[in-house]
Amino acid sequence: MQAILRALAEPRRVAILKLVRSRELRAGEISRHFRTTRPAISQHLRVLIKAGLLTERRDGTRRLYRICPEGFAQLRSFLETFWDEKLAKLKSAPEGEMTETLGL
């Protein structure tokens, strides 16, 4: 989980994920959206792959990148634990204590 959270802490990586969420893209297509070098984008792609948020598929000499649903399922499961805890506290708290219980 730490690798996923670290990967998402970088705004360019989040932007890359948004670019490939609906279709596969080559590294060159991805890099055109940023004012940085292709090697820098390649490094971001490697971090996202290592975190399990992105997959790479070879098609001849091309490398295509796309979202890895399993990585996002893991992230969702992690985040839902926080949501479930807050809901449980909300259900068990008297009405006047809700704000305090939720930490607001």
C-alpha atoms as one frame of an Amber mdcrd trajectory, in Angstrom:
protein
   0.000   0.000   0.000   2.890   2.364   0.736   4.062   2.141  -2.888   0.590
   3.086  -4.127   0.321   6.067  -1.794   3.836   7.260  -2.689   3.048   6.946
  -6.389  -0.129   8.991  -6.007   1.674  11.713  -4.044   3.282  12.994  -7.263
   0.887  15.175  -9.341   2.437  14.131 -12.673   1.772  10.485 -11.904  -1.857
  11.235 -11.121  -2.071  13.134 -14.421  -0.577  10.131 -16.240  -3.215   7.865
 -14.705  -5.938  10.241 -15.872  -4.531  10.123 -19.399  -4.554   6.333 -19.607
  -7.779   5.684 -17.725  -9.835   5.224 -20.882  -7.313   3.812 -23.362  -3.789
   2.519 -23.787  -1.130   5.049 -24.712   2.513   4.882 -25.756   5.126   6.620
 -23.621   5.634   9.204 -26.371   1.933  10.027 -26.430   1.967  10.436 -22.668
   5.099  12.598 -22.635   3.570  15.079 -25.115   1.210  16.214 -22.376   4.030
  17.314 -20.068   6.849  19.830 -20.070   9.467  17.340 -19.004  11.847  14.894
 -20.639  10.825  11.486 -21.929  13.248   9.784 -19.509  11.482  11.560 -16.636
   8.109  10.305 -17.880   9.568   6.810 -18.239  10.660   6.972 -14.604   7.145
   7.986 -13.544   5.733   5.094 -15.586   8.092   2.650 -13.839   6.993   3.908
 -10.415   3.319   3.481 -11.366   3.975  -0.033 -12.685   5.899  -1.006  -9.552
   3.026   0.316  -7.411   0.583  -1.853  -9.364  -1.440   1.057 -10.739  -0.301
   0.753 -14.353   0.469  -2.123 -16.698   2.749  -2.247 -19.696   2.017  -4.292
 -22.816   4.422  -4.773 -25.678   3.110  -4.612 -29.222   6.093  -5.212 -31.475
   8.558  -2.469 -30.607   5.918  -0.315 -28.927   5.119  -0.305 -25.242   1.550
   0.521 -24.348   0.447   1.643 -20.897  -2.944   1.342 -19.259  -4.626   1.355
 -15.857  -4.281  -1.764 -13.719  -7.699  -2.342 -12.109  -6.266  -4.645  -9.428
  -4.083  -1.867  -8.020  -7.052   0.449  -7.760  -9.126  -2.300  -6.135  -6.443
  -2.575  -3.454  -6.494   1.199  -2.948 -10.283   1.245  -2.766 -10.289  -1.550
  -0.196  -7.765   0.363   1.914  -9.784   3.589   1.768 -13.051   1.813   2.534
 -11.670   0.700   5.900 -11.562   4.353   6.946 -15.063   4.960   5.649 -16.405
   1.866   7.431 -14.812   2.980  10.717 -16.393   6.444  10.449 -19.815   4.964
   9.642 -19.612   2.602  12.603 -18.754   5.518  14.903 -21.571   7.581  13.433
 -24.122   4.816  13.987 -23.084   4.283  17.598 -22.755   7.951  18.623 -25.604
   9.913  20.184 -26.823  12.699  17.926 -25.082  15.510  19.828 -21.691  13.803
  19.690 -21.554  13.167  15.935 -19.244  16.042  15.087 -16.800  15.119  17.845
 -16.938  11.404  16.987 -16.204  12.034  13.332 -13.278  14.236  14.237 -14.775
  17.338  12.638
